[in-house]
Amino acid sequence: MTTAPLSVLVVDRHWEWYRTALGEAFPELEVCAAPSFGEAASQLPITQVLLTMGVPLPGLHFTSDIAAAMPRLEWVQCLLSGPDHIRRALAGRHEVMITTVAGIHGPQVSEMALLHMLALGRGMRRTLRNQDASRWERTPQRILEGRVVGILGVGAVGTHLGRLAHALGMRVYGFSRRPRAVAGVERMFPRDALIQIAPQLDFLVSLLPLEADTHHLVGAQVLAAMKPTAYLLNLGRGGVVDEAALVAALRAGAIAGAGLDVFETEPLAPESPLWQMENVIVTAHLAGHHDLYAEQTMSVLKPNLRAFIDGRRDQMMNVVGGV
C-alpha cells in the first residue's frame, strides 16, 4: 500500500519560481502553485500545507472563507514575518500550525533605513527635482558618520541595522523590551527610557511590531523630546507612530523630517499631508521586499518542510500558532 504524497499549495505572485524550486528540493511532494486563490480553487479541498503571504490584495487575501474551503489543512507557512491576518482567518482552527519567515528581513529593511537616512540628510527630494528641471543648485549635505541613531526594536532587523550603522561610523543606541548586549550597539536601554534618551538622537528608527504596548509609542511626548535637527524613521508598523502627532511636529519644526515606509492606514490616503511635505520621504511599504525575496525565504521553507515531512514539528522554525 502506497501513501499519497503530501499536498502542498503555493499561492504567491512568484508561484512558478516556488513550484520549480520546491519541486526540485522535495521530489516526493505534490507541489501545486497558483497566482491567486481563485485559480487554486480546485486544489483547496485537498491541500494539507499552504505557503502564502495571504495579504489583503486581490486574489492573494487568505480569508476565513478560503480557510473554510480547506478542511485538510494542517500547516500554513506565512511568507511574511507578521501572520496576524493568517491567524484571524484561522480563528478556532487550533489544529492548524502557523509559521513565519521572521528573521530573514535584516538586509533589506536595513538598506531601506539607510536609504531614508541618506535621502533625508542629503536632501534628495530637492536634488531630484533640480535634475528634472536641469537646474544646478548646491544644497546643504549632512553625513551619517558620527551621528547617533536610536533603534527602537533590536530584533533580527535591528541587530543587522546596528552592525551596518556602526560600520558607517554612526553611534548606535538600542531600545528593547529586554536590553542585552548586541554587537555594534554602543548602549542599550529599556523602552521606557525613550523619552529620556530621545534628546541625544539624530535619528530614531522604529522597527517595532504593532502590539497593545507599542500602539502610538512614538507620540507627541517622544517627538517633543527629540532635537529639532533629528529625523524619525518608521519601518516597522504604522500604528507605532501617532501619525497626527507626527504631522503636527513636522509642521511646527519640532523635528527635521521623517522617513516613512509604513502608515496607520495603508495605502496612505492621497489627501495625507505627508505626501507633499518637503522633509518627508514616503515609500509604499517596500522595506521588507526585494528582487531575491523568494530565494531568501527558502532558508526557512526548506528546513521547515523537511521537519514537517519527517514528523519533527517540535523542530520547526518560527511557530506562532496552532499545535
C-alpha positions in Angstrom: 0.0 0.0 0.0 1.5 3.3 -1.0 1.0 6.6 0.9 -0.4 9.6 -1.0 2.2 12.4 -1.3 1.7 15.4 1.0 -0.4 18.0 -0.9 1.4 21.4 -0.9 -0.1 24.5 -2.4 1.7 27.8 -3.0 -0.3 30.9 -3.7 2.0 33.8 -4.5 3.0 36.2 -7.3 6.1 34.2 -7.7 4.2 30.9 -7.9 6.2 29.5 -10.8 9.5 30.0 -9.1 8.3 28.3 -5.9 6.8 25.4 -7.8 10.1 24.7 -9.6 12.4 25.3 -6.6 10.3 23.2 -4.2 9.7 20.5 -6.7 13.5 20.1 -7.2 14.2 20.2 -3.5 11.3 17.9 -2.5 10.6 15.5 -5.4 8.5 13.3 -3.0 5.9 16.2 -2.6 3.0 17.1 -4.7 3.6 20.8 -5.2 0.8 22.9 -6.8 1.1 26.6 -7.3 -1.1 29.5 -8.5 -1.0 33.3 -8.6 -4.3 33.6 -6.8 -6.6 31.6 -4.5 -9.3 31.8 -7.2 -7.1 30.0 -9.7 -6.3 27.4 -7.0 -9.9 26.8 -6.0 -9.9 23.2 -7.2 -6.9 22.4 -5.1 -8.1 23.9 -1.8 -10.2 20.9 -0.6 -7.2 18.6 -0.7 -4.4 20.9 0.4 -2.5 20.0 3.6 0.2 22.6 3.5 -0.2 26.2 2.3 2.6 28.6 1.5 1.4 32.1 1.1 1.7 35.7 2.2 -2.1 35.9 2.4 -2.0 39.7 2.2 -5.2 41.6 1.6 -4.6 42.1 -2.1 -6.8 41.0 -5.0 -6.6 37.2 -5.4 -4.0 36.9 -2.6 -6.1 37.5 0.5 -6.3 34.5 2.8 -9.7 34.9 4.3 -11.9 32.8 6.7 -14.0 31.7 3.7 -10.9 30.3 1.9 -9.8 28.7 5.2 -13.2 27.0 5.4 -12.7 25.6 1.9 -9.5 23.8 3.2 -10.7 21.1 5.6 -7.5 19.0 5.3 -5.2 22.0 6.1 -2.5 21.1 8.7 0.0 23.9 8.3 0.3 27.4 6.9 3.8 28.7 6.2 3.3 32.5 6.0 5.8 34.1 3.7 6.0 37.2 5.8 7.2 37.9 9.4 3.7 39.1 10.5 0.9 36.5 10.4 -1.9 38.3 12.1 -4.1 38.1 9.0 -3.5 34.4 8.8 -4.4 33.9 12.4 -7.6 35.8 12.0 -8.6 33.7 9.1 -7.9 30.5 11.0 -9.6 31.6 14.3 -10.8 28.5 16.1 -8.7 26.1 13.9 -6.2 25.3 16.6 -5.2 22.1 14.8 -3.5 24.2 12.0 0.1 25.1 12.6 1.2 28.6 11.6 4.9 29.5 10.9 6.5 32.6 9.5 9.8 33.7 7.8 10.7 36.0 10.7 14.4 36.6 10.8 15.2 36.9 7.1 14.4 40.6 6.7 17.5 42.2 8.2 19.4 43.1 5.0 16.5 44.6 3.0 14.9 46.6 5.9 18.3 47.8 7.0 19.1 49.0 3.4 15.8 50.9 3.3 16.6 52.5 6.6 20.0 53.7 5.3 18.3 54.9 2.1 15.9 57.0 4.1 18.6 58.4 6.3 20.8 59.3 3.4 17.9 60.7 1.3 16.8 62.9 4.2 20.2 64.1 5.2 21.3 64.8 1.6 18.0 66.5 0.5 17.3 64.0 -2.3 13.7 65.2 -2.9 15.1 68.7 -3.8 18.0 67.2 -5.7 15.8 65.1 -7.9 13.5 68.0 -8.7 16.6 70.0 -9.7 17.6 67.2 -12.0 14.2 67.1 -13.6 14.4 70.9 -14.1 18.0 70.8 -15.4 18.8 73.2 -12.5 22.3 73.3 -11.0 22.0 74.0 -7.2 24.4 73.2 -4.5 22.3 72.2 -1.4 23.3 71.5 2.3 24.5 68.0 2.9 24.6 66.0 6.1 26.8 62.9 6.6 25.9 59.9 8.8 29.3 59.4 10.3 29.4 60.5 14.0 25.6 60.7 14.2 23.6 58.9 16.9 20.9 56.5 15.7 18.4 55.0 18.1 17.0 51.7 17.1 13.6 51.0 18.6 13.2 47.3 18.5 16.5 45.4 18.4 15.4 42.0 17.0 16.9 40.4 13.9 16.4 43.5 11.8 17.6 45.9 14.4 20.7 43.8 15.1 21.5 43.9 11.3 20.9 47.6 11.1 23.0 48.2 14.1 26.0 46.5 12.5 25.6 48.4 9.3 25.2 51.8 11.0 28.2 51.1 13.2 30.3 50.2 10.1 29.4 53.6 8.7 30.8 55.3 11.8 27.4 56.0 13.5 26.9 55.7 17.2 24.2 53.2 17.8 21.8 53.1 20.7 19.2 50.4 21.1 15.8 50.3 22.8 14.4 46.9 23.7 11.8 45.3 26.0 14.7 43.1 27.3 18.0 45.1 27.0 21.0 42.9 26.2 24.5 43.2 24.7 24.3 43.4 20.9 27.3 43.7 18.5 27.6 47.2 17.1 25.2 48.7 19.6 27.0 51.1 21.9 24.3 51.5 24.5 21.1 49.6 25.3 18.1 51.0 27.1 14.7 49.7 28.1 11.8 51.1 26.0 10.6 53.3 28.9 13.8 55.3 28.7 12.9 56.5 25.2 11.7 60.0 26.2 14.8 60.4 28.4 17.3 59.5 25.7 15.4 61.0 22.7 17.2 64.4 23.0 20.5 62.6 22.3 19.4 61.1 19.0 20.0 62.3 15.4 17.8 59.5 14.0 15.1 57.4 15.7 14.3 54.3 13.8 11.2 52.3 14.8 11.2 48.6 13.8 8.6 47.5 16.3 5.6 45.3 15.6 2.1 46.7 16.4 1.0 45.4 19.8 -1.0 46.7 22.7 2.0 48.2 24.3 3.6 49.6 21.1 0.5 51.4 19.8 1.4 55.1 19.4 4.5 54.5 21.5 6.1 57.3 19.4 3.7 60.0 20.1 3.7 63.7 20.9 5.9 63.4 24.0 8.6 61.5 22.3 8.5 63.8 19.3 8.7 66.9 21.6 11.7 65.4 23.3 13.7 64.9 20.0 16.1 67.5 18.7 14.8 69.9 16.0 17.6 68.6 13.8 16.6 64.9 14.3 14.8 62.6 12.0 12.2 59.9 12.7 12.1 56.7 10.6 9.3 54.1 10.7 9.9 50.8 9.0 8.1 48.5 11.5 4.3 49.1 11.7 2.4 52.3 11.1 0.4 52.3 14.3 3.5 52.5 16.5 3.8 56.2 15.4 1.0 58.6 16.2 0.6 60.0 12.7 -1.4 63.1 13.7 1.2 64.0 16.3 3.9 63.4 13.7 2.3 65.8 11.2 1.9 68.4 13.9 5.6 68.0 14.9 6.8 68.3 11.3 4.7 71.4 10.7 6.0 73.0 13.8 9.6 72.2 13.0 9.9 70.2 16.2 11.9 67.6 14.2 13.8 67.9 10.9 11.9 65.3 9.0 10.7 61.8 8.6 11.3 58.7 6.5 8.1 56.5 6.4 7.6 53.1 4.9 4.5 52.1 6.9 1.4 54.0 7.9 -1.6 53.7 10.2 -3.8 53.2 7.2 -2.5 51.7 4.0 -2.4 52.7 1.3 -1.6 56.2 2.5 -4.6 58.4 1.6 -3.9 60.8 -1.3 -5.1 63.7 0.8 -2.5 62.9 3.6 -0.2 66.0 4.1 2.7 63.6 4.4 2.9 63.2 0.6 3.7 66.9 0.0 6.0 67.7 2.9 9.4 68.6 1.7 11.1 67.0 4.7 9.4 63.6 4.4 10.3 60.5 2.4 7.4 58.2 1.6 7.9 54.6 0.4 5.0 52.3 -0.1 5.7 49.5 2.5 8.6 48.4 0.4 11.3 47.8 3.1 10.7 44.0 3.5 10.7 43.1 -0.2 13.3 42.8 -2.9 14.2 41.0 -6.1 15.6 37.9 -4.4 12.9 37.6 -1.7 11.6 34.2 -2.9 15.1 32.8 -2.8 15.6 34.3 0.7 12.5 32.6 2.1 14.0 29.2 1.3 16.3 29.4 4.3 13.2 28.9 6.4 11.0 26.9 3.9 13.4 24.1 3.3 14.2 23.2 6.9 10.5 23.6 7.9 9.2 21.4 5.1 11.8 18.7 5.9 11.0 18.8 9.6 7.2 18.6 8.8 7.7 15.7 6.4 9.8 13.8 8.9 7.3 14.4 11.7 9.6 16.7 13.7 7.1 19.5 14.3 8.9 20.5 17.5 12.0 21.4 15.5 10.2 23.7 13.1 11.2 27.4 12.9 9.1 30.4 13.8 6.0 28.6 15.1 3.4 31.3 16.1 0.2 29.4 16.2 -1.6 26.0 16.1 -0.4 22.8 17.5 
